[in-house]
Amino acid sequence: MVSIGNGWDELLAEEFKKDYYLELREFLRKEYDAETVYPDMHHVFNALRLTPPEEVKAVILGQDPYHEPGQAHGLCFSVPEGVPAPPSLVNIRKELKSDLGIEPPPHGNLEGWARQGVLLLNASLTVRAHEANSHKGKGWEVFTDRIISILNDMSDPIVFILWGAKAGAKKELITNPAHCIITGAHPSPLSAHRGFFGGNYFSRTNEFLISNGREPINWSIL
């Protein structure tokens, strides 16, 4: 049984019993046995562990984990300390400096954001080494869509930051007028210059939180 260790356990208890999730679990058991899969199985639910549901202030949606050695640790766009920042994260940090004047830190670990209420959620929580999207369509999207729907039903205002077309498609799940949706191009070098830079996502998130009586995120804490 999965044990996240906070309020997500109760909110997702029925999800873990559903046929699609049991099939996903069996698929993952075979994948981890036969292939190299990222992140480490003990880190798959790190985003949920670090950001309990009642503490979520913002959600950043990614696609699937980084698929090269040492990069993925359960938080979208984040890498462990000591691992060079991938290109998308480099661009996120450029935008952070442009928006709020925050200098890039010496590492790319975003746990400091997660512990402040930024849920760093990938649509798929696992991937086979060197094969982007290799676990797409295996059930993770159903699971993470359920997480988005749970957050949509919450009364506390939340900012959903959706970068790229695939994340932007999740707008249909966010129907509660209490929340804020901020969209932009994906930070990948392939698309960042088509509408990612200049989005001021971080200051806009804080403006919304403050205007709704919630504590802003200190984006300089990583």
Disulfide bonds with the S-S distance in Angstrom:
none
